[in-house]
Amino acid sequence: MEPITEDQLRGCVAETMKMEPAEIEVSEELYDQGMNSLQLVSVLTWLQEKGYDVSFADLAEDTRLTAWIELLDS
């Protein structure tokens, strides 16, 4: 499994939220930026398809991209 970069994750999130990657604030909760639970499931599915063993609860606990990168690096 190849590690996911912040830029790749940001791109996935931006595409899911129909935004430009530059519009995503990495240290702000994605729910505060307009993400909904269905979009979170889309990102979760993408991560699981890449081989990451993460759950909805893992991602929903802290929806900042910086937190997700830490989670995926651990």
N, C-alpha and C positions, 0 to 999 in steps of 0.2 A: 504494500500500500504506500503510495507516494503522498507525502504530507501536503495538505492544502494550505496555500498561502492566504494571507489576509486579502490580497487583491482578488483571488479566485472566489473566496467566500463572499466578499463584498459584491462582486459581480453577480453571483447567484442570488443574493438577497435583493439587489437592485432590480434584476430581471423579474424576480418573483413579485416585487412591489411596484413594478412598472415605473421605475425611477432610473436616473443616471447614477452610476457608482459614486460619483463625486458628491451627490446629494445625501449619501448615507453617512451620518455622523457615527464614527466607530465607538465613541465612549458614551453615547446616548442610547437609552432603551429603545429597541426597535418598535415596541408597542407604542411608545410616545411619538414615533416617526410615522405611524400609520399602519404598521404590520398587524394583521389579524391572525387568528389561530389556524385558519386554512393555509395561509401563506407560510406559517411556521412549519406546518406539516410538509409542505412542498420542499422547504429547505432540509428538513429532517430526512425525507426520502432521498434527496440528492446526496446527503452525507452518508446515509446507509448504503446507497448504491456504490459509493466510493470505498466502502469497507469499514466505516466508523461504527463502533458499537455505542450509539447514543440513543437516548429516548426523548420523547416529547418533554417529559418533566425536566430532563437535564438542560434542554435549551430554554424552556419556559422559566426556569428558576432565575435566570439573569439573561435578558435579551440584548445585552450590549455585544457588539462584534468582538470587542477586546476580551470579554469573558468567554465567548465561544472559542476564540483562538487558544486561550489558556486551556480550556476543557479538551480541545482536540489535540493539544500538544502533550497532555498528561497521559 
